Amino acid sequence: MITAIVLIHAVADSIPETAQAIADIEGVSEVYSCAGDVDLIAIVRVHDHEGLADLIPGKISRVEGVIDTDTHIAFRSYSTADTESAFAIGAEE
């Protein structure tokens, strides 16, 4: 399984809709809105590099509101921490 982190610049007025449209694409496991140099970060998991080639330019980049993407392919994971609980720190139920 190949994991990629896709940094996405999006049209400011449509970030929630753009994020949801990206999250609905098969192969995208998570989408985060964030502060900083990019608007959205998508975590993508596919079986092979051809899957990345189909998914990122063929689907993610074509979502309305996406301006630009920058993809980083992960080699290894060094953490067994629960990502969901890390992002939930301080969040009220």
Secondary structure, DSSP 8 states (H G I E B T S, - for coil): -EEEEEEEEE-GGGHHHHHHHHHTSTTEEEEEE-SSS-SEEEEEEESSHHHHHHHTTTTGGGSTTEEEEEEEE-------S-HHHHHTTT---
